[in-house]
Amino acid sequence: MSSKLNRRQFIGQASCAAIGSVTTLNTLYNLWATNNLAGASSSSANDYKAIVCVLLAGGNDSYNMLLPKGDTEHAEYLHTRSNLGIAKDQIIGLSGTNNDRTLGVHPSMPEVAALYESEDLAFISNVGTLVEPIANNVEYRSGAKKRPLGLFSHSDQIEQWQTSMPDVRNAFGWGGRMADLLNASNSNSGISMNISLSGRNVFQSGQNVLEYSISNRGNGASGIEQIGTSEAGILNRLRNSTMDSLMADIYGNVFKETFANLTSQTIASQKIFEAAMAQTGTFPSIFSDDDHYLSQNLRMMARVISAAQTPELQQNRQIFFTTFGGWDHHDEVLNNQVFMLGAVSKAIHQFFQALDETDSSLRSKVTLFTISDFARTLTSNGNGSDHAWGGNMIVAGGAVKGKKVYGHYPSLDLANDLIVSPRGNLIPTTASDQVFAEIARWYGVSESDLTSYVLPNFTRFDTNPMGFLL
């Protein structure tokens, strides 16, 4: 006799089981979702588009990434930044102005400057997580406007950049929510449209679609690995109603049966992925095996993109994610930035070179953007900077209306009414929601889905397009 086992009962029983056998943590999470819930997607698209999210984890001191070069503004910058400032003659100047300010980039970022001048890269200035607009430090201090939860906290802010829900703690990311809607665009549901080079992440976690984790080695598929006790939380991810259909019958060993089925699906998906990747090149003229791991991760993304519409993968929409950590520079910020900003610049340049080598039309079909927990204080703590708020981000790709800085680059004078502390902590003038909405619209999310599901906080801001994407 068979009877239905609900999700809660399954998790309760399975969590008591000893998980000492094999698992496929990098792919298992998303298989039940992509294989069984593809029909739940509300939208589809026939053209190819991909977005790439690069998380600079730890809090990028981005007023040394995009900085003033005009005489007056640079003098103001040096006065505030003190020993963290970069000399004017070292800054790589950029065409155009923002708020009548002449700007430039860090001397370690010539590749980013070149992409900017070729109109394939733009900056978004003074952007950050916001629950609602806060006009100045008077509104901030009055408490009349809501602030993001855990403001200045690494864990809270890094989550909010990925969920775009700054007033609640949430397990689902806006990339995952887009995938929920557009997953039907992909004919092959055995491989998630969300592909991660940095394992589990909030950004790609949707109600129905989760990430497919790969490595930057070999053909990317991570394969079957031994499970460790710290990874037993896998059962907590099996929480949607899909499990009801998977568990329609009670077996003698319910966990064993379901686990075996999912493992079998995982192996099949791994073989499909490996077969597709075996047909791709490794771009030896562009990347070196000695390159930074961010470059290696972006090389693998370029390979996956080049195989996206092969008979094996059949994907029209893909979302990629990678993390570059170590940006919490409370000390040695200048020395660290020389290497780390240089690695970002080189990796982004190599990535678009690889796309061009595959197919010159791909550049216009891929949009890359950077996010970080927050910017950092404008003033020095002695040899570094501390947690702050509004900062600068990069958006790049052939569809980007580049050679421009969007948003409002602020005065870096500590008398600026956007400063909320003596350390030089800026209120964002552009909400992360506004940036993400532009990307989501370009990606194919409808206006109704955008505000009702993907970015429910967006309607609190100016909903007109920012204009940085075609």
N, C-alpha and C positions, 0 to 999 in steps of 0.2 A: 504494500500500500504506500502510495506517495502522498506527501502533503507539502505545503509551501513553507519554506523557511525564510523569514524576513531578514533584512539586512542586519538589524541589531542582534538577532539571535546568532547569525553567522559569525559576526565579529566577536561576540561573546564566547562562542565555542572555539573559534579558530585561535583566539588570543591565548587560550590555555594550552594550545599545542606547542610542543617543542620544535622550534624552527632550526633544525640542525642540518638540513640538507642543502641542496643548491637553490639559488635564486637568480633572478635576472633583474636586479633592482633598477638598472638603468633603463629598462624598457617595460617592465611588468605593469607599472602604474597606469600607463596609458592604453594598454591593449584592450582591456574590457570596454573602455570608453570609445576608442576609435572604431572598434569592430562592431559595437552594438548600438552606438548612439549617433552614427553619421546621419541618420535620417532626421535627427532632431535639429540639425542646423537650419537656420531660417533664411539663409542667403547662399548664393553660389556665384562663381565668376569663371569665365572661360579663358581670360588672359592670365599671364604669369606675373606675380608680384611677390617680393619678399621684403621683410623688415629685419634688421639686425640691431639688437640692443646690446651695447657694451657697457657694463656696470663697472665704474671706477670706484671700487669699494673702499670705504674708509673716510671719504670726504676730500675731494680734490680742491686744492687751493687755487680756484679757477680765476682769480683776479691777477694771477701771474701767468695764466694760460692766454687770456685775452686781456690786454692791458693798454693804458693810454700811451700814445707816442707824441702827441702835440706838446709844445713847450710848456704851456700853462698847466695842462692836465697832468703831464708827467711830473712836473714839480710838485703838484698836489699829491700825486700818487707816492712819490718818494718821501714826502714829509710824513704821510700816514704810515707807510709800510716800513720805513726806517731800514733796518738791516736786512729786511726781506725783499727790498726793492731791486729791480733789474735796471741797469744803466740804459739810458735812452738809445745810445748808439748800438746796443746789442739787440734791441727789439726789431723783429722783422715787420716792417710796415705793411698795412693793408690798404687797398683802395677804398675810397668812400669815407663817410663819416657816420656817426650815430650820436644823436643829441649834440650835433656840432663838435663832436669829439673825434679826433684822428686816433685810430686804434692800431694795434699790432699784436703779434703773437710771440710767444716764448721763443728764444733763439734756438731751441732744440726742435722746433716744429716747421722746418722749411717745406716739407711735403704737404702739410696741412695748408700752409700759406699758398702753395702752388695750386692746390685743389680749389681754394677760395678764389684765386684770381682767374681760374678757368671756369668759374661759375658752377662748380660741382659741389661746393661746400658753403655752408652758412653757419653763423653762430646765433644762438638765442641768449640774450643777455638778461642778467638778474632774474632768473627763473627759479622757482622753488615750490614746495608743497604749500598749498593754501586751502583752508576750508571756505573762505570767502575773502573778497578784496579787503586789504587793510591799507588805508591811504597814507598813513604816517605814524610816527612814534607816539603821537598823542592818542590816536585810536587804539594803538597797540597797548599802551599802558592803562587806558581806561577800562579795559576788559569788555568793551561793548561789542567787539568782534571776536568770533571764535578763532582759536588757534589750533593748528594741528596737534594731535595727541603726541606726547613725548617729544616735543620740539627740542632739537639739539641732541637727541638720543640716537646713537647709531642704529640700534635694532628697529626702532620705530620709524625713523626716516628712510632707512633702506627698504623697509617694507612698504611704506607709503608711495615711494617712487615706483614701486612695482604693482601695487594694487590701485593707485590713484583714488584711494578712499582715506583721506587724511583725518576724518573725524571718527572712524571706527576701526577696530582691528579686524582684519579680514584675511582669509586664507587663499583667496582667489585673485589672480592678477589680471590686469586689463589685456595683456596679450593672450591669456587663456580664455578670457571672455570673447575676444575677437575670434579665436579659433572655434569656440562653441558655435558661433554664428556662421562661419565660413568653411567649416570642415567639409561640407558637402561639395565644395569646389574640387576636391581631390578625389580622383577615381579610386585610388588605392588607399583603403582605410587601414591597412595593416601597419603602416608607418605613420606616426603622428606628424601633423604639419608643424608642430612645435619641436624644434631640435635644439638641444642644449649641449654646449661644450663644457659646461660647468656643473653638471649634475642637477639635482633637484633645485628648484627655485620657485618663488612665489609668482613671478611675472608670467610664466607660461602655464600656471595651474588654473584650469577652468572648471566649471561644473561638470563638463563632459569630456574634455580633452586635457591631457597632461603631456609633459615633455617626453621626448624620446632622447635619451642621453647617449652621446657618442664620444669617442676620444679623438685626439688629433693625430693618432698613430695608425699606420697600416691603412686598412679600408674603413676605419672609423667605428665599426660595430664593436661594442665592448664585450659581447659574449656573455657566457654564464660564469658567475663568480660565486665564491663561497660567502655565505651570509655571516655577519658578525652580530653580536648581541645588540650593538648600538643601532642596528638597522631593523630591529624587530618591529619598529613603528610602521612597517609596510602595511600592516593590517588596518591601521587607522586611515589609510588613504582609500580603502575599499568601502566607500561610504554612500555611494549613489544607488539609486533604485535599480540600476543595471544588474546589481548582484542578485536581485530577485529572480531575474530571468536565467541567470547563470546557475542559480541554486534552486531550480524548480522542484527538484527531488531531493529527499534526504538519503544520503549514502551512508554506508557503514562508517566511513571516515570522511566526513564532509570536507575537511580542509585538504586532505590528501587528494581527493578527486578534483576539486577546483584548482588546486595548485598545479597538479599534473597537466590539466587542460591549458592553463595559462602558460605554463612552461613550454608546452608543445607549440602554442601560438608564437611565443617569443622566439623560439628557435627558427620557426618558419620565417618570421619577419626579419630576423638577423640574416638569414640566407638571401632573402630578397634584397636587403640593403647592401650586403656585400657584393652581390652580383652587379648591382647598379654602379657601385663605387669602383669596381674592378675595371670599368670602362673609362674612367676619368684619369686625367693626367695629374701630375703633382706640381706643375709650374716651376720646374727647376731653374729656369732663367730669371725668375722673380723672387722666389723664396730660397733661403738657405736652411739647412737642417740645424744650423747654429742660431737661427733667429729666435727672438723672444717668444715665449709661449703664446702671447697674444697674436703674434703673426702666424704661428703654427695653427692656432684655433681658427683664425680668419682664412687661412689657406684651406682648411678642411671645409669650412662653410662654402667657399668658392667652388670646391669640388662637388659638394652636395647640390649646390645651385645648378652647376653645369649638368647634373644628372637628373634634375627635378622632373623633366618631362619625358624621360625615357620610358619605354614600356614597363620597366620594372617598378618605377616610383609613381609616375602619372600624377604629379602634384602641380596644381596651379597656384597654390598659396602656401608659403612657408614663413615661419617666424623663428629666428635664431636668437640665441642668448649666450653670452660669455661674460665671465667676471675677470677683471684684472685688479687684484687686491693690493693692499699695502699703502693706501693713500692717507693714512691717519698720521700726518706729519706734525706731531707736537715738537719735533726736534729735527734739525738738519733738512729743513724744507727745501732750501735752494739746491743743495747737493742731490737730494732725491729727485727733484723735478727735472734736472738735466737728463738723467737716464730715463725716467718714467714717462715724461711728456714726449721725449724723443721716441720711445718705444710705441706709444700711441700713434704718433704722426707717421712713422714708418709703416706700421701695420695697416693703417687705413689706406695709405697710398698703395701698398702691395696688393691689398684686397681688390681695389678697383682695377689695378693693372691686370690681375688674374681674371676678373670678369671680362675685361676687354679682350684678353687673349682667347677666351672661350667663345665669346660672341659679343661683338661691339654693341649690340642692342640691349645687353643685360644691364649695363650701367643705369639705364633709365628705368629699369624694373626693380631696382633694389635701393632701399633707403636705410642708411645706417645712422644711428644716433647714440650719443653717450648720456649716461645718467650717473649721478653720484649721490651719496647720502645727503650732503649739504656742501656749501662752500665753507670757507674758514675765516676767522677774524682777520680784519685788515691790519691790525696792529700785531706786533711781535710779542711773543711770550719770553723772548730772550734769544731763541734760535729756531723757533718754529711758530706755528699758528694753531688756534684751537677751534672748537666746533662753532659754526655760525649758521647761516640760513641761505639767502638768495645768492646764486652764482651763475656761471656761464656754461653752456653745453654746445656740442657740435652736432650738426645734422649734415649728412653728405649723401650724394647720389646724383644720377643723371636727371632725376625729376625735381631736384632741389633748385630753387631759384636763388643761386648762390651769389657770391661777391657782395654779400650784404650781412649786416648784423641786425637781427630782429629783436623786438622788445626795446627796452630803454636802458642804455648803459649809464649807470648812476655816477654822480659825483662821488669821489672817494675821500672827500673832505669829511672829517668827523662831525662837522656841523650840519651835515645833510639830515633832513628831517625823516629820512628812511632808516637812519641809524638808531638801533634800540639799546645799545650798550656802549660804554666808553671804549670797548675793545674793537669797535667797528664791525658791527653785526647788522647786515642789511635786510630789511623787509623786501621780499620779492615783489616786483612790479608785474611779472608775468607768471601765471599759475602753470604748474606742470600739466594740468588738465587741458589748457589751451594748446599746448604743444602736442600732446597726445591726440587731441581731437583732430588736428590737422593731419597727423599720420594715419589715424583710423579712417578718415574720410578718403584719403588717397588710396588706402588699402582696399576700400570697397564696402565699408560699414555704412549702412543707411542712417539717415538723420534720426529716425525714430529709435533704431537700435542703439545708436550712439548715446543718446541721453537717457534711455530707459534701462540699458543694461551695461554697456561697455564703460561709460564714464558718467555715472549718475550725479557726480558732483559738478559737472561741467556747466550746467545751466546757471550756476551762481556767478558766472563771469561773462564777459563779452563773448558771445558765441559766433561772432563773425570770423571767417577764416583769417589766420595770421598772414597767409600769403607766401609762405616759404616753400610750398610744394605746388607743382603744376596741377 
